């Protein structure tokens, strides 16, 4: 293994700054400055992702504080984004940007109109709204521009008609198509929907009732894996994404009170399970081990089937991989390990050093970590690297690196959102109490 200038495990500060610098560069250069939209990934002529755009809005404050972007430039980018969403077409026409206050998953980078025939997405809209609310919390000076940021962000969040997207069983639907109506899938089972439900309950104009959260949490699965008891969901990112914004340390809902832990501790356990699964490596994939893990929704080398070392292997493309019971084809995602840094730094940091020492994964690329890699899938002899590495970067991967590294370093994103009325109200209506949330309510009263 080569000697990397950041490979001293006690030099975490330079390493983490290095990771943030690389990841934030994606939002610097893959954004349309005219409308603030951020490309979903670096493929040619690819559309914008509203989730990546929401992450960009959340990353700008971190970039300002870390000296990666000037405050005036961040204000300009934020205003361009908010003005676009405020002024873009809302309606039932199939080429609008959104409907009922929600937005389509993918939008054309230039026109901002619906791309392909994608769905009006509830969860991706929630990620966008979280970014807007983070911007509103950060840009709090008494200037005309920053007041416009706050007013526009709150207007856009409050415009979303959450009850319209509620299914008969009380849970939220995944989305809607103007051609065919609501998608049959609903947000059931523990996942990144935690942020979605908190925002839906926190609205002061079109809120979901608390019973919606109860309907969702009634579908949870509690499992024991590798002698660890935790609230189960297979892909690693589902244990991270909501916590890029919300500080769940010391606050609990009814489910977690019954289990005697909080969602932060649950994510720590899910991270430990991922490492132990990789050490166990029940399917015998190359490279898995103590410092090589991270199974999540990500890009992959498939779809293809190949016989490797006498074993017929099925490889997928972009799917929701997970462990220990989800899809596993040997594909790992370094960014998902970074995003677990606040939960389990003692196992994440050594793994990050291992990944950085794999040159093809990080330092050789302008935005840091590639989305994923697979050491079982071997390319043609003589190629370097011989294993499969995703050719793309994704905004949805790089945003959590910026935010979760900052949550580990300073807690700034969490602190911003602790002061967000919508987040506080949503948590309270979902039945959360304890810790900082009680203190926030005492201040408000």
ZAPAFI-37800 format. One record per residue (C-alpha): residue in three letters; x, y, z; residue number from 1. Coordinates in pm, 1 decimal. Each point is the difference from the previous one (the first is absolute). Layout:
REM ZAPAFI-37800
  residu         u         v         w  num
     ALA         X         Y         Z  NUM
...
***
This chain:
REM ZAPAFI-37800
  residu         u         v         w  num
     UNK       0.0       0.0       0.0    1
     UNK     145.2     337.8     -93.7    2
     UNK      66.6     270.3     259.4    3
     UNK    -265.8     266.4     -36.5    4
     UNK      67.0     349.6     141.4    5
     UNK    -326.0     -26.2     192.2    6
     UNK      42.7    -359.8     110.5    7
     UNK      90.6      79.1     362.4    8
     UNK    -319.7     -98.5     185.8    9
     UNK      58.9     281.2     249.8   10
     UNK     -13.4     264.2    -273.0   11
     UNK    -375.6     -17.2     -43.6   12
     UNK     -40.5     376.4     -42.7   13
     UNK     196.8      28.9    -327.6   14
     UNK    -155.3    -320.0    -129.4   15
     UNK    -355.9     119.9      62.4   16
     UNK      68.2     341.9    -151.3   17
     UNK     144.8    -177.4    -302.2   18
     UNK    -315.3    -210.0     -38.1   19
     UNK    -224.4     307.0      27.3   20
     UNK     205.6     201.1    -247.9   21
     UNK     -21.7    -272.8    -261.6   22
     UNK    -369.7     -73.6      52.2   23
     UNK    -110.3     364.0      -0.8   24
     UNK     177.6      58.0    -331.9   25
     UNK    -285.2    -194.8    -161.8   26
     UNK    -248.1     269.8     101.5   27
     UNK     239.0     272.6    -111.2   28
     UNK      28.8    -131.2    -354.1   29
     UNK    -308.1    -215.4     -68.3   30
     UNK    -254.3     275.6      70.1   31
     UNK    -182.0     219.7    -249.7   32
     UNK      64.0     341.7     153.4   33
     UNK    -296.9     149.0    -185.4   34
     UNK    -259.5    -210.6     181.6   35
     UNK     196.8    -174.7     276.6   36
     UNK     -82.9    -351.0    -123.8   37
     UNK     260.7    -268.1      70.6   38
     UNK      70.1    -289.6    -234.3   39
     UNK    -103.2    -339.6     131.4   40
     UNK     325.0    -152.4    -125.7   41
     UNK     289.0      72.2    -235.3   42
     UNK    -134.5    -190.7    -301.4   43
     UNK     -28.3     210.3    -319.7   44
     UNK    -328.1     192.6     -37.5   45
     UNK    -133.9    -138.7     327.2   46
     UNK    -282.3     187.3     176.3   47
     UNK       0.1     171.7     336.4   48
     UNK    -108.3    -175.5     317.4   49
     UNK    -215.0     194.0     246.2   50
     UNK     156.4    -205.6     281.0   51
     UNK     351.9      99.9    -107.2   52
     UNK    -121.2     358.9     -23.9   53
     UNK    -131.8     -15.9     356.9   54
     UNK     333.4    -138.3     113.8   55
     UNK     179.2     285.1    -174.3   56
     UNK    -212.5     253.8     188.8   57
     UNK      99.7    -172.8     325.0   58
     UNK     367.6     -18.7     -96.8   59
     UNK      40.0     369.5     -82.3   60
     UNK      -2.3     103.4     368.8   61
     UNK     263.2    -263.7      78.2   62
     UNK     208.2     119.9    -294.7   63
     UNK     -17.6     358.4     125.0   64
     UNK     108.4     -99.3     350.5   65
     UNK     284.3    -216.5    -133.0   66
     UNK     128.3     263.4    -243.0   67
     UNK    -101.1    -187.8    -315.1   68
     UNK    -249.2     261.2    -124.0   69
     UNK     -45.6     369.1      68.8   70
     UNK    -313.1     106.2     186.4   71
     UNK    -112.4     228.9    -282.4   72
     UNK      44.3    -279.3    -253.9   73
     UNK    -197.9    -237.9     221.7   74
     UNK    -281.7     254.1      31.4   75
     UNK      -5.7      46.5    -376.9   76
     UNK     -17.9    -374.1     -64.5   77
     UNK    -266.4     -50.7     265.3   78
     UNK    -218.2     281.2    -133.2   79
     UNK      28.0    -128.6    -357.3   80
     UNK    -118.8    -341.9     117.9   81
     UNK    -289.3     125.2     211.1   82
     UNK    -119.2     245.2    -264.1   83
     UNK      -3.5    -277.5    -257.9   84
     UNK    -218.7    -225.9     212.7   85
     UNK    -225.4     291.4      94.3   86
     UNK     -54.1     103.7    -362.5   87
     UNK       3.7    -340.2    -176.0   88
     UNK    -320.2    -151.1    -138.7   89
     UNK    -226.2    -183.2     244.7   90
     UNK    -290.4    -189.5    -152.6   91
     UNK    -137.7    -322.1    -146.7   92
     UNK     169.1      50.5    -337.0   93
     UNK     256.7    -278.6     -54.4   94
     UNK     290.1     239.5     -63.9   95
     UNK     -46.3     216.6     309.7   96
     UNK     268.8      13.6     268.0   97
     UNK    -236.6    -105.4     276.5   98
     UNK    -353.6     -34.4     128.2   99
     UNK    -174.9      60.3     332.9  100
     UNK     319.0     152.8     136.0  101
     UNK     209.9    -311.8     -70.8  102
     UNK     256.9     -38.4    -277.1  103
     UNK      99.1    -261.7    -252.7  104
     UNK     296.4    -218.4      84.9  105
     UNK     199.8     109.6    -306.3  106
     UNK     -12.9     337.0    -173.2  107
     UNK     165.2     119.6    -318.6  108
     UNK     320.5     179.8      96.4  109
     UNK     -79.1     300.9    -217.4  110
     UNK    -377.5      38.0     -23.4  111
     UNK     -78.6    -148.3     341.7  112
     UNK    -289.8    -196.3    -148.1  113
     UNK     -76.5    -362.5      83.4  114
     UNK     256.2    -236.5    -149.1  115
     UNK     -93.7    -327.4    -169.2  116
     UNK    -328.0    -121.5     152.9  117
     UNK     125.1      -6.1     357.1  118
     UNK    -220.7       5.9     307.4  119
     UNK    -102.4     289.1     217.8  120
     UNK     205.1    -112.8     299.4  121
     UNK    -101.8      51.0     362.0  122
     UNK     333.8     -99.2     153.3  123
     UNK     213.9     190.7    -247.8  124
     UNK    -220.4     304.0      56.2  125
     UNK      61.7     -44.7     373.7  126
     UNK     377.4       2.3     -56.6  127
     UNK     -43.1     316.6    -204.8  128
     UNK    -210.0     163.4     273.5  129
     UNK     256.7     -99.2     264.0  130
     UNK     263.8     182.7    -200.4  131
     UNK    -222.3     305.1     -30.0  132
     UNK     -66.6       5.2     373.4  133
     UNK     371.5     -40.4      75.3  134
     UNK      72.5     302.2    -219.0  135
     UNK    -273.4     197.9     175.1  136
     UNK     150.2     -87.7     338.0  137
     UNK     352.9      99.3    -100.7  138
     UNK     -59.1     323.7    -191.0  139
     UNK    -152.4     189.8     289.6  140
     UNK     139.1     351.2     -43.1  141
     UNK    -235.2     295.3     -37.4  142
     UNK      67.1      67.4    -368.7  143
     UNK    -243.6      -0.7    -290.9  144
     UNK     167.5    -299.9    -165.6  145
     UNK      13.9    -214.3     311.5  146
     UNK    -355.1      90.7      94.0  147
     UNK    -104.5    -113.3    -347.9  148
     UNK     177.9    -331.4      58.6  149
     UNK    -191.9     -56.1     323.2  150
     UNK    -335.8     111.2    -137.3  151
     UNK      28.0    -198.6    -322.8  152
     UNK     126.9    -317.3     167.6  153
     UNK    -285.1       2.6     249.4  154
     UNK    -256.9      77.5    -270.1  155
     UNK     115.5    -292.8    -213.1  156
     UNK       2.0    -244.7     290.4  157
     UNK    -341.4     111.4     124.1  158
     UNK    -149.7     -29.4    -350.0  159
     UNK      35.1    -379.7     -10.3  160
     UNK    -337.5    -172.7      43.6  161
     UNK     102.3    -301.7     205.6  162
     UNK    -353.2    -140.7      57.6  163
     UNK     -44.1     -26.7    -377.7  164
     UNK     283.5    -259.3      -6.1  165
     UNK    -136.8    -204.2     292.6  166
     UNK    -124.8    -351.0     -72.6  167
     UNK    -308.6    -165.2     147.8  168
     UNK     205.9    -181.3     265.8  169
     UNK     136.0     331.7     127.5  170
     UNK     352.0     -29.7    -143.1  171
     UNK     147.4     224.9    -268.3  172
     UNK      19.1    -107.7    -361.5  173
     UNK     329.8     -10.3    -185.4  174
     UNK    -118.1     223.6    -279.5  175
     UNK    -233.5      83.5    -284.9  176
     UNK      -1.9       6.6    -380.5  177
     UNK    -224.1     236.9    -196.0  178
     UNK     -58.7    -281.0    -249.2  179
     UNK    -109.1    -269.6     245.8  180
     UNK     -50.9     145.6     347.6  181
     UNK     157.2    -115.5     325.1  182
     UNK     274.8    -260.2      13.5  183
     UNK    -125.8    -309.8     186.7  184
     UNK     302.8      -6.4     233.3  185
     UNK     -22.9     173.7     336.7  186
     UNK     252.6     101.7     262.9  187
     UNK     -15.3    -301.9     229.2  188
     UNK     277.3    -153.6     208.1  189
     UNK     286.3     193.3     153.2  190
     UNK     210.2     193.3    -252.9  191
     UNK      85.5     354.4    -108.6  192
     UNK    -371.3      73.8      31.3  193
     UNK      71.4     117.1     356.1  194
     UNK      87.1     348.4    -129.6  195
     UNK    -296.0     -10.4    -237.7  196
     UNK    -252.2     -63.0     276.0  197
     UNK     152.1     259.9     234.3  198
     UNK     -28.6     266.8    -269.5  199
     UNK    -351.9    -111.4     -93.7  200
     UNK    -114.2      26.9     362.6  201
     UNK     180.8     329.3      56.2  202
     UNK    -183.7     201.0    -264.9  203
     UNK    -208.9     288.5     134.5  204
     UNK    -220.4       9.9    -311.8  205
     UNK     -57.2    -356.7    -128.4  206
     UNK     122.4    -238.3     271.5  207
     UNK     -50.0    -371.4      30.0  208
     UNK    -160.3    -109.5     327.2  209
     UNK     211.6    -180.7     263.5  210
     UNK    -188.1    -318.4     -90.2  211
     UNK     195.0      -6.3    -328.1  212
     UNK     325.2     -39.7     191.2  213
     UNK    -155.6    -273.3     212.5  214
     UNK    -113.1    -177.6    -317.9  215
     UNK     353.4      13.6    -137.1  216
     UNK     179.6    -108.9     318.5  217
     UNK    -242.6    -291.0      41.6  218
     UNK     170.9    -158.1    -304.1  219
     UNK     350.3      -0.5     157.3  220
     UNK     208.7    -319.7      17.5  221
     UNK     214.3     -62.5     309.1  222
     UNK     273.8    -257.0     -63.1  223
     UNK     300.1    -160.5     166.0  224
     UNK     304.5     -30.6    -225.6  225
     UNK     347.8    -101.0     114.3  226
     UNK    -118.9      22.7     362.1  227
     UNK    -112.3     359.8     -57.9  228
     UNK    -363.6     102.2      50.5  229
     UNK    -116.1     291.1    -215.8  230
     UNK    -272.5     150.3    -214.8  231
     UNK      72.2    -163.8    -331.4  232
     UNK      37.1     138.4    -347.8  233
     UNK     248.2    -159.1    -240.8  234
     UNK     158.5     292.3    -196.1  235
     UNK     244.4     199.1     212.7  236
     UNK    -110.5     340.4    -132.1  237
     UNK    -347.1     -41.1     154.1  238
     UNK     160.1      23.5     344.3  239
     UNK     180.4     322.1     -92.5  240
     UNK    -196.0     228.8    -227.9  241
     UNK    -256.6     137.0     245.6  242
     UNK     279.8      57.8     248.7  243
     UNK     190.4     221.2    -238.5  244
     UNK    -248.5     265.6     118.8  245
     UNK    -162.4    -117.9     323.1  246
     UNK     192.0     -61.3     321.7  247
     UNK    -161.2    -311.9     147.7  248
     UNK     241.6     -28.0     291.3  249
     UNK    -193.6     -23.0     324.8  250
     UNK    -348.2      39.7    -147.9  251
     UNK    -244.4    -288.6     -38.4  252
     UNK    -338.4     -81.4    -144.3  253
     UNK    -230.5    -266.2     143.7  254
     UNK     172.9    -281.1    -187.4  255
     UNK     346.8      97.4     118.9  256
     UNK    -114.9      62.8     356.6  257
     UNK    -125.0    -357.1       6.2  258
     UNK     337.4    -126.1    -127.5  259
     UNK     206.6     214.9     232.3  260
     UNK     211.3     171.6    -267.1  261
     UNK     -20.9     280.3    -258.2  262
     UNK      35.4      12.5    -378.1  263
     UNK     362.2     116.7      26.9  264
     UNK      92.6    -308.4     202.1  265
     UNK    -201.5    -211.2    -242.0  266
     UNK     209.1     132.6    -289.7  267
     UNK     316.9     -82.5     193.8  268
     UNK    -120.6    -357.7      32.6  269
     UNK     -93.8     -18.5    -369.5  270
     UNK     352.2     118.8     -85.7  271
     UNK     152.7    -268.6     221.5  272
     UNK    -216.8    -265.4    -163.8  273
     UNK     129.9     106.0    -342.4  274
     UNK     361.5     -43.0     109.5  275
     UNK     -67.2    -336.2     163.7  276
     UNK    -181.2    -120.6    -310.5  277
     UNK     302.3      93.2    -213.2  278
     UNK     231.9    -186.6     238.0  279
     UNK    -231.0    -302.5     -12.6  280
     UNK     -31.0      36.6    -380.0  281
     UNK    -252.8    -283.1     -36.1  282
     UNK     -10.0      23.2    -380.9  283
     UNK     377.9       0.3     -40.8  284
     UNK      52.8     328.1    -185.5  285
     UNK     352.0     129.5     -60.6  286
     UNK     134.4     273.9     220.7  287
     UNK    -263.0      -3.7     275.4  288
     UNK     137.7      33.5     349.7  289
     UNK      46.0     207.1     313.2  290
     UNK     106.3     305.7    -200.4  291
     UNK    -198.9     -61.7    -315.6  292
     UNK    -379.4      22.2      34.0  293
     UNK    -294.1     227.5     -78.7  294
     UNK    -299.5    -151.3    -179.5  295
     UNK    -271.0     239.3    -106.7  296
     UNK    -205.4     127.0    -293.3  297
     UNK     261.3      71.5    -265.1  298
     UNK     125.1     -43.5    -353.9  299
     UNK     123.0    -345.1    -102.1  300
     UNK     173.3    -188.8    -284.2  301
     UNK    -310.1    -182.4    -128.0  302
     UNK    -245.3    -104.3    -103.0  303
     UNK     205.3    -304.6     -90.0  304
     UNK      69.0    -357.6      99.2  305
     UNK     354.0    -138.5       5.1  306
     UNK     177.1    -310.9     128.4  307
     UNK     284.8     107.3     229.8  308
     UNK     220.9    -250.9     181.8  309
     UNK    -248.0    -269.6     -93.2  310
     UNK    -298.4     187.1     148.0  311
     UNK    -282.8     138.0    -211.8  312
     UNK     -41.7     361.2     113.9  313
     UNK    -283.0     240.1     -74.0  314
     UNK     104.7     366.1     -10.2  315
     UNK    -249.9     286.9      15.5  316
     UNK      11.4     360.1    -119.6  317
     UNK    -155.1     273.6     217.8  318
     UNK    -201.6    -178.1     269.3  319
     UNK     -66.6      20.9     372.7  320
     UNK     272.8    -229.0     127.8  321
     UNK      12.8     -76.2     370.6  322
     UNK     117.4    -233.8     275.2  323
     UNK     -33.3    -244.7     152.2  324
     UNK    -320.7    -104.6    -180.5  325
     UNK     -12.8     234.1    -298.6  326
     UNK     148.2     -17.3    -349.2  327
     UNK     375.6     -59.2      10.0  328
     UNK     202.7     -51.2    -318.1  329
     UNK     340.1     108.3     131.3  330
     UNK     -53.8     372.6     -62.3  331
     UNK     107.7     242.3     273.9  332
     UNK     -53.5     376.3      32.2  333
     UNK     271.0     199.6     183.1  334
     UNK    -221.9     307.7      36.9  335
     UNK    -243.7    -201.6     211.4  336
     UNK     279.9     -79.4     241.6  337
     UNK      90.2     369.4      26.6  338
     UNK    -363.1      82.1      78.3  339
     UNK      15.2    -231.3     303.5  340
     UNK     287.9     198.7     149.3  341
     UNK    -201.6     166.8     280.8  342
     UNK    -138.5    -334.9     113.8  343
     UNK     311.5    -218.6      11.5  344
     UNK     322.2     193.2     -66.6  345
     UNK     209.6    -277.0     153.4  346
     UNK     -81.5    -234.4    -288.7  347
     UNK     -69.2     259.6    -271.7  348
     UNK     333.9     186.1      11.3  349
     UNK     220.6    -309.5     -52.9  350
     UNK    -226.7    -104.4    -286.5  351
     UNK      28.6     344.1    -161.8  352
     UNK     379.1     -18.0      14.5  353
     UNK     -19.7    -337.1    -174.2  354
     UNK    -227.7     139.9    -271.7  355
     UNK     217.9     307.7     -54.2  356
     UNK     303.1    -223.8     -36.8  357
     UNK    -187.7    -164.2    -287.3  358
     UNK      98.4     279.1    -242.8  359
     UNK    -263.5     -84.9    -257.2  360
     UNK    -273.1      83.3     252.9  361
     UNK      85.8     351.9     116.7  362
     UNK     303.5     217.4     -63.2  363
     UNK      19.4     -66.2    -372.2  364
     UNK    -342.3     162.6     -48.7  365
     UNK    -116.4     362.1      19.0  366
     UNK    -293.6     -68.6     235.0  367
     UNK     161.5    -257.5     223.9  368
     UNK    -164.2    -336.6      43.5  369
     UNK    -155.2    -169.4    -297.2  370
     UNK    -352.3    -119.4      72.1  371
     UNK      91.7    -367.1      41.1  372
     UNK     238.2    -279.4     -92.4  373
     UNK      -4.3    -377.6     -31.8  374
     UNK     316.3    -206.6      45.9  375
     UNK    -168.6    -325.0     -99.2  376
     UNK     -83.8     131.4    -347.1  377
     UNK     333.2     -12.7    -181.5  378
     UNK      48.0     207.0    -315.6  379
     UNK     230.0     -95.4    -283.8  380
     UNK     357.9     -99.1      94.7  381
     UNK     241.5     289.6     -27.9  382
     UNK    -257.2     263.6      86.8  383
     UNK      54.6     213.9     308.2  384
     UNK    -178.8     -38.0     228.9  385
     UNK    -103.4    -353.6     -84.7  386
     UNK    -305.7      11.6     225.3  387
     UNK    -317.2     183.7    -102.0  388
     UNK     -28.4     362.9     110.8  389
     UNK    -305.4     213.4     -72.9  390
     UNK      76.0     250.7    -277.7  391
     UNK    -226.0     263.0     157.6  392
     UNK     -33.1     232.7     293.9  393
     UNK    -343.5      58.9     156.8  394
     UNK    -112.9     308.1     188.6  395
     UNK    -210.2    -219.2     228.3  396
     UNK     320.0    -174.5     114.8  397
     UNK     226.3     301.1      40.1  398
     UNK    -241.8     223.3     191.0  399
     UNK     -17.5    -235.6     299.8  400
     UNK     380.5      -3.8      12.7  401
     UNK       9.1     378.6      45.3  402
     UNK    -282.1       1.9     254.8  403
     UNK      81.9    -305.4     207.7  404
     UNK     368.5      84.6      21.0  405
     UNK    -104.1     342.5     126.6  406
     UNK    -241.4    -151.0     249.5  407
     UNK     289.4    -204.9     131.8  408
     UNK     240.5     296.1       4.2  409
     UNK    -220.3     275.7     140.1  410
     UNK    -367.3    -102.5      -4.1  411
     UNK     -85.9     315.9    -196.0  412
     UNK    -270.0    -149.9    -229.1  413
     UNK    -169.9    -157.5     301.8  414
     UNK      20.9     322.5     194.3  415
     UNK    -155.8     196.1    -286.8  416
     UNK    -296.3    -232.6     -21.9  417
     UNK     -55.3      -7.4     375.4  418
     UNK    -120.0     357.8     -41.3  419
     UNK    -233.6     -82.3    -290.1  420
     UNK    -361.8      27.6     113.7  421
     UNK    -122.3    -251.8    -257.8  422
     UNK     245.8    -264.5     120.2  423
     UNK     -80.9      61.0     366.4  424
     UNK    -375.4      -9.8     -63.5  425
     UNK      25.8    -309.8    -217.2  426
     UNK     201.4    -187.7     260.7  427
     UNK    -240.0      94.5     277.6  428
     UNK    -305.1    -104.8    -201.5  429
     UNK     170.7    -331.0     -73.2  430
     UNK      28.7     -55.5     375.1  431
     UNK     367.3      80.8      52.7  432
     UNK     120.0     145.1     328.0  433
     UNK     314.5      29.8     210.5  434
     UNK     335.3     170.5     -29.7  435
     UNK      37.4     307.9    -215.6  436
     UNK    -361.5     -26.9    -119.8  437
     UNK    -137.6      61.7     347.9  438
     UNK     237.2     293.5      38.3  439
     UNK    -117.7     142.9    -334.4  440
     UNK    -363.2     -22.5     104.9  441
     UNK      72.4     158.7     335.5  442
     UNK     162.8     294.4    -178.3  443
     UNK    -295.2      31.2    -238.0  444
     UNK    -250.2       5.0     286.5  445
***
